[in-house]
Amino acid sequence: MTSSPPSALTIAGSDSGGAAGLQADLRTFLTCGVHGLVAVTAVTVQNTLGVHDRADLPPHIVAGQIEAVAADMGVGAAKTGMLASAGIIHAVAAACDKAGIGRDEKIPFVVDPVAASMHGHPLFDEAGLVALRDELLPRATVLTPNLDEVRLLTGMTVTDREGMHTAAVVLHRMGPRYVLVKSGHLQADPECVDLLFDGSTFVELPGQRYATPHTHGAGDTMASALTAGLAKGMSVEDAARYGKWFVSHAVEHAYPMGAKVGPVSAFWRLAPEDR
């Protein structure tokens, strides 16, 4: 290549099982044709059985990573994943402001409000949840919660599509420019219809619901594909459709790995090897 590809930054934790976190983000960026940049927030000790331990990075190191890559390499779009603590959230907010990342800045900012692992382990405390609501939601170009995260952020338990509409309105009032409510956890619905809301218009993103237990990393994958779309210059609605398209195929091609829930797959985007 004679020119630089688009770039996207993930601000997230490491998953030693390789299914979610920054590992899912980077392989999604790669298979979407986007160069991945990283600000590591924490290192987790996990596999398909659960999160067994973790070590959080110092907030100034997290902020320093954001500032370093933004100043030298440029960022086309950025996303968050696991942010681990209120201190890290404060540092991320300040570093993003300095780098021009945010809903009112040139660089789009996707906030994936990862508050608990898929096994139910909390990933930060009440202070972290307050910091997420107060500091990151108002800076978000797009907020991408699943239904468990909707409950943590709003106190609402969503059980149907009508509830998703109500939750999207409540979340939009917290400051993000767009809200994308993900419906993967709405198991009673025969389809998987996500909902994008900009404060006035609802856009449904329909998709097939696949009969697979292997969905680890699906939320991260959708948010990172959406971020890749923004880095490539797409509108938010087009990037959301792109993310939905990507994750639908990833779930369709999910595979078993380990004792419990396996990962969604990015392999479907790879060309077959010429042997």
Secondary structure, 3 states (H helix, E strand, C coil): CCCCCCEEEEEEEEECCCCCHHHHHHHHHHHCCCEEEEEEEEEEEEECCEEEEEEECCHHHHHHHHHHHHHHCCCCEEEECCCCCHHHHHHHHHHHHHHCECCCCCECEEECCCCECCCCCECCCHHHHHHHHHHHHHHCCEECCCHHHHHHHHCCCCCCHHHHHHHHHHHHCCCCCEEEECCCCCCCCCECCEEEECCCCEEEECCECCCCCCCECHHHHHHHHHHHHHHCCCCHHHHHHHHHHHHHHHHHCCCCCCCCCCECCCHHHCCCCCC
